[in-house]
Amino acid sequence: MKKILLNGVDGNFGARAAKVLLEKWPHEDLIFTAPTEKGLEAYQDLGVETRVADFNSEDLSKAFEGADTMILISMPFVGPKRRAAQKKALDAAVKAGVNRLVYTSIVGAGEKDIDTYEVNDHVWFEAYVKEQPIHYLFMRDSQYAEAMVSNYVNAYENTGNVLANNMGQGRMAFISRDDCALAAACAAMSDWQDRVVDVNGPELLTIGEYIDIANQVTGHNVKYVEISDQEQYDFFDSIGVPRTTEEMWAQTATNFPFCSDGMVTFGRAIRLGQMSTFTDDFEKLTGQKPLTVRQMFEDMENHLIGSRTSTDD
């Protein structure tokens, strides 16, 4: 049976994908990596091979040897640092003889005129992967519903029952992070290759419709207010969110697992209809339906966004 290597098992997404693989794949055919030994401690006695894979190291190829399929979870930082780290990982995978890459990309990466802080890196990396001698699956995940669940909670706790952003009437098939992790694990276990997988939720919603569902479930009366891109920047500046994932990122990522350039340009792309992809790829791949927004609000405590990553080293 082919060996599956999963990077970043110490992070939120990676831990969820690891749980799926542990349930569905022979442990002796799994390789789990993390940037540090500490990040691997939870897996030491499960019959899984564990390896340190520090993406800042000179040569990662030894960490990837023997794997047929590698799951690469996109880096939490954005811009040149992310591109360099992911290029290094891919080059090492090719050198190590890895046959197939499962990469967690993002909705909108296939749009011709897309231009967002987050998506541009994925567009660049997808193009680079296609130039290499490796098979691939690009998992273009829709926006995590958990991010908006957390924003909704903040609205009724801290902002007078007002959720303001620049998404306007744009639509998004919001999806649970757990479902995205499930899809990545299932992709690695599948025989799919050289294709895009659109990982979408079961409903295409405006943010106003999303909030209506949340109000019905919780009994709160949060209202959506559309604001301009500049007003969105001003708000993030006022609460200390960094503009980029450079400079203050390491100090602020625990409280704000995002940057304002990312969120503002992401919201703009939604408003412009550049992120409204809606397919049944998730169900075809996993054999089950994705969680609905209503289901996530009914289990709200377990669907908050939390920390984006385990480490930014």
C-alpha positions in Angstrom: 0.0 0.0 0.0 1.3 3.5 -0.8 2.8 5.6 1.9 1.1 8.9 2.7 3.1 11.7 4.3 1.2 14.5 6.1 3.1 17.7 7.0 2.1 20.0 9.9 0.4 17.5 12.2 0.9 19.9 15.1 -1.4 22.5 13.6 -5.2 22.7 13.7 -5.8 21.5 10.1 -3.0 19.0 10.2 -4.2 17.4 13.4 -7.7 17.0 12.0 -6.3 15.4 8.8 -4.1 13.1 10.9 -7.1 11.9 12.8 -8.9 10.9 9.6 -5.8 9.1 8.3 -5.3 7.2 11.6 -8.9 6.0 11.3 -8.8 5.0 7.7 -5.3 4.1 6.6 -2.7 1.5 7.9 -0.5 3.2 10.5 2.6 1.6 9.1 2.0 3.4 5.8 1.7 6.8 7.4 4.5 9.4 7.8 3.7 12.4 10.0 5.9 15.5 10.1 6.1 18.6 12.2 8.7 21.4 12.5 9.8 20.2 16.0 10.0 16.9 18.0 7.5 18.4 20.4 4.9 18.7 17.7 5.2 14.9 17.1 4.8 13.7 20.7 1.1 12.9 20.4 1.9 10.4 17.6 4.9 8.6 19.0 3.2 5.4 20.2 0.7 4.9 17.4 2.8 2.9 15.0 3.2 5.9 12.7 6.6 7.0 11.4 7.3 10.5 12.6 9.9 12.9 11.2 10.9 16.5 11.9 10.5 18.6 8.8 11.6 22.1 9.4 10.8 24.1 6.3 13.7 26.5 7.2 16.2 23.7 6.9 18.6 23.4 4.0 17.4 20.0 2.7 14.0 18.6 3.4 14.3 15.7 0.9 15.4 13.2 3.6 12.2 14.0 5.6 10.1 13.1 2.6 11.9 9.9 1.4 9.7 6.8 0.9 6.4 8.7 0.5 4.2 8.1 -2.5 1.8 11.0 -1.7 2.5 14.1 0.3 -0.1 16.4 1.8 1.2 20.0 1.9 -0.9 22.3 4.0 -0.3 25.9 2.8 1.9 28.0 5.0 0.2 30.4 7.4 2.3 33.4 6.4 1.8 35.1 3.0 4.0 36.6 0.3 7.6 35.9 -0.5 8.2 33.9 2.7 5.3 31.5 1.9 6.3 31.0 -1.7 9.9 30.3 -0.7 8.9 27.8 1.9 6.5 25.9 -0.3 8.9 25.9 -3.2 11.5 24.4 -1.0 9.1 21.7 0.2 8.0 20.9 -3.3 11.6 20.8 -4.7 12.5 18.4 -1.8 9.5 16.2 -2.5 10.5 15.9 -6.2 14.1 15.1 -5.2 12.8 12.5 -2.8 10.8 10.8 -5.5 7.3 11.7 -4.1 4.8 10.7 -6.8 1.8 12.9 -6.0 1.2 16.2 -4.1 -2.1 17.1 -2.3 -2.0 20.8 -1.8 -4.5 22.9 0.2 -5.2 25.8 -2.2 -8.1 28.2 -2.0 -11.3 29.1 -3.7 -10.8 31.7 -6.5 -7.4 30.5 -7.5 -8.8 29.6 -10.9 -10.3 33.0 -11.6 -8.6 34.9 -14.4 -8.7 38.3 -12.8 -8.3 37.4 -9.2 -6.0 39.7 -7.2 -6.0 39.1 -3.4 -3.2 39.0 -0.9 -4.0 35.4 0.0 -5.0 33.9 -3.4 -2.1 35.3 -5.4 0.4 33.0 -3.6 -1.8 30.0 -4.4 -2.1 30.9 -8.1 1.7 31.2 -8.2 2.3 27.9 -6.4 -0.2 26.0 -8.5 1.6 27.2 -11.6 4.9 26.2 -10.2 3.7 22.7 -9.3 2.5 22.1 -12.8 6.0 22.7 -14.1 7.4 19.9 -11.9 7.6 16.2 -12.6 5.0 15.3 -10.0 1.2 14.5 -10.0 -1.0 16.8 -8.1 -4.4 17.5 -6.5 -5.2 21.2 -5.8 -7.7 21.3 -3.0 -9.4 24.7 -3.5 -11.0 25.2 -0.2 -13.9 27.7 0.3 -13.7 30.1 3.2 -13.7 28.4 6.6 -17.2 28.9 8.1 -15.5 29.0 11.5 -13.9 32.3 10.7 -17.4 33.8 10.3 -18.7 32.0 13.3 -16.0 33.7 15.4 -16.9 37.1 13.7 -20.5 36.5 14.6 -19.7 35.8 18.2 -17.6 39.0 18.3 -20.5 41.0 16.9 -22.9 40.2 19.7 -20.3 40.2 22.4 -18.3 43.3 21.5 -19.7 45.4 18.6 -23.4 46.0 19.5 -24.9 43.2 17.4 -23.4 44.6 14.2 -21.2 42.6 11.9 -19.6 44.9 9.3 -17.4 43.9 6.4 -16.8 44.5 2.7 -18.3 41.3 1.3 -21.5 43.0 0.2 -23.9 40.7 -1.7 -21.2 38.4 -2.9 -21.7 34.6 -2.3 -19.5 32.0 -0.8 -20.1 28.2 -0.2 -18.7 28.4 3.4 -17.2 25.1 4.6 -16.0 23.7 7.9 -12.3 23.5 8.4 -12.9 19.9 9.7 -14.5 19.1 6.3 -11.5 20.6 4.5 -9.1 18.4 6.5 -11.3 15.4 5.8 -11.2 16.2 2.1 -7.4 16.5 2.1 -7.0 13.2 3.8 -9.5 11.5 1.5 -7.7 13.0 -1.5 -4.4 11.4 -0.3 -6.1 8.0 0.0 -7.8 8.3 -3.4 -6.5 7.5 -6.8 -7.4 11.0 -8.2 -4.6 13.0 -9.7 -3.8 16.0 -11.9 -7.0 17.8 -11.2 -8.6 20.6 -9.2 -10.9 19.6 -6.3 -13.3 22.4 -5.3 -14.0 21.9 -1.6 -17.2 23.7 -1.1 -19.9 23.8 1.5 -23.5 22.7 0.7 -25.0 26.3 0.4 -24.0 29.3 -1.6 -24.7 32.2 0.8 -24.3 36.0 1.1 -22.9 37.1 4.4 -26.4 38.5 5.2 -28.0 35.1 4.6 -25.3 33.5 6.8 -26.1 35.8 9.6 -29.8 35.2 9.3 -29.2 31.5 9.8 -27.0 32.2 12.8 -29.7 34.5 14.3 -32.3 31.7 13.9 -30.2 29.2 15.8 -28.8 31.4 18.5 -31.6 33.8 19.2 -29.3 36.8 18.8 -30.2 39.8 16.5 -26.9 40.5 14.7 -27.3 42.8 11.7 -25.0 42.9 8.7 -23.7 46.3 7.6 -21.7 46.6 4.3 -18.7 48.9 4.6 -16.0 50.0 2.1 -12.6 48.5 1.7 -11.1 51.5 3.4 -13.5 51.3 6.3 -12.6 47.7 6.7 -8.9 48.6 6.8 -9.6 51.3 9.4 -11.5 48.8 11.6 -8.7 46.3 11.5 -6.1 49.0 12.2 -8.1 50.1 15.3 -8.0 46.6 16.9 -4.3 46.0 16.2 -4.5 43.6 13.3 -1.3 43.7 11.2 -1.6 44.7 7.5 0.6 41.8 6.4 2.0 38.5 7.8 5.4 40.1 8.0 6.7 42.1 11.0 4.1 41.8 13.8 2.7 38.5 12.7 4.5 36.3 15.2 3.3 38.5 18.1 -0.3 38.9 16.9 -1.2 35.5 15.3 -2.6 34.0 18.4 -5.2 36.7 18.8 -5.6 37.5 15.1 -4.9 34.5 12.9 -5.1 36.7 9.8 -3.9 40.0 8.4 -5.9 42.9 7.1 -4.5 42.9 3.6 -5.6 39.3 3.4 -9.1 39.9 4.8 -9.9 43.1 2.9 -8.8 41.8 -0.5 -10.6 38.5 0.2 -13.8 40.3 1.0 -13.4 42.4 -2.1 -13.1 39.3 -4.2 -16.2 37.8 -2.7 -18.1 41.0 -3.4 -17.0 40.9 -7.0 -18.3 37.4 -7.4 -14.8 35.8 -7.8 -15.2 33.2 -5.1 -18.7 31.8 -5.8 -17.5 28.4 -6.9 -20.1 25.8 -6.0 -19.7 22.1 -6.9 -20.3 18.6 -5.4 -16.6 17.6 -5.5 -16.6 17.2 -1.7 -19.4 14.6 -1.7 -17.8 12.8 -4.7 -14.5 12.6 -2.9 -15.5 11.8 0.7 -18.8 10.0 0.2 -20.6 12.3 2.6 -22.2 15.7 2.7 -20.4 18.7 4.2 -21.7 20.3 7.3 -24.2 23.1 6.9 -23.8 26.6 8.4 -26.8 25.7 10.6 -25.2 22.6 11.9 -22.1 24.5 12.8 -24.0 27.2 14.8 -25.9 24.4 16.6 -22.4 23.2 17.7 -20.9 26.6 17.9 -18.3 26.0 20.7 -16.6 23.4 18.4 -16.6 25.6 15.4 -14.6 28.7 16.3 -11.6 29.5 14.2 -8.9 29.3 17.0 -5.3 29.6 16.2 -4.4 29.4 12.5 -1.1 27.6 12.9 1.1 25.8 15.4 4.2 27.7 14.5 5.5 30.5 12.3 9.2 29.6 12.7 
